[in-house]
């Protein structure tokens, strides 16, 4: 005879399982808290309220932004007093900056996250409405510098996925002083003549990864500042824009170096530069080493491969000086496509600190279906495989 099953323990287990599931996470809907999805009503304080609630929770928390347009002034999301290291911001709508650029134009960031551990931003559109500020700058009138759209600083364990940034006043996304940051499926869009609208800028950070992203803007698609280490960029499309740039470096005398950078499977279309390293022509303790540019396709790019160590805008604060930045161990592997100028490959290195161990492997760049040219100054390295234009190393 089969013994009857005691269902009481099973019911207890069932209750405990579902209770733990219910308490395992909490969601804060910004509309429930008072935000208006009309694009006109200032919702800043309701977003900050959601953030403070999520920070105060000891359980994983989601800040949910439903469909609609939400007007936000500049907002600082601080993690310095957070009890929570698992906050997700799920954005199904659009966050829009004030149409009057002066409202946020003097702030460092429109949306800033600082001292945060464990943040995920999923989806959403950030529309900074920067076009009127660009027009002000082009007119020569007195204008604010403009705010970075999204600034992440002094933070770690950050994921940004599926986010779109439109028409930033200045930089679109800045990663500063961070550890372990992953950006994937990011889209950046601004006019090709928009000033200082770098797509993604990384500095003083380690372990940053950028994957599967499309960047169209008026300045560098990706810019790499001092103190960047262990940076991985893969499957990024750039254009219009100024390319992927390490630098400018060496503006300051005492400056952290850049090392262990991989840029692979990238596409440049109609850009000012392709893969670039640039430093100011002035004394500096900075350096660049262990860089790999691999599998890059250039289409009508003005300067496909360039190292410029004589960067000196408007010939101010650096004429007649030389760069102190030491560049070494840079590899260009499988770089193909077309140059918009005859000089497709230029290594203009420091006379005081020549570039060393520059490696060219399987490079083919043409100009108007004919041979392009290369130029070297103070650069030492090797070439292997098929190299077009001919190596000047």
Secondary structure, DSSP 8 states (H G I E B T S, - for coil): ------HHHHHHHHHHHHHHHHHSEEEEEHHHHT--TEEEEE-HHHHHHHHHHHHH-SSEEEEEE-SSEEE---EEEE-TT-S-S-EEEEE-SEEE--SSGGGTTTSSEEEEEES-EEEEEES-EEE--THHHHHHHHHT-------EEEEEES-EEEEEES-EEES-SS-SEEEES-EEEEEES-EEE--TT-TT--SEEEES-EEEEEEEEEEE-SS-SEEE-TT-EEEEEEEEEE-SSS-EEEEEE-SSSS---EEEEEEEEEEEES-SEEEEEEEESS----EEEEEEEEEEEEEEETEEEEEEEEE-GGG-S-TT-----EEEEEEEEEEEEEESSSEEEEEE--SSS-EEEEEEEEEEEEETTEE-EEEEESEEEEEEEEEES----
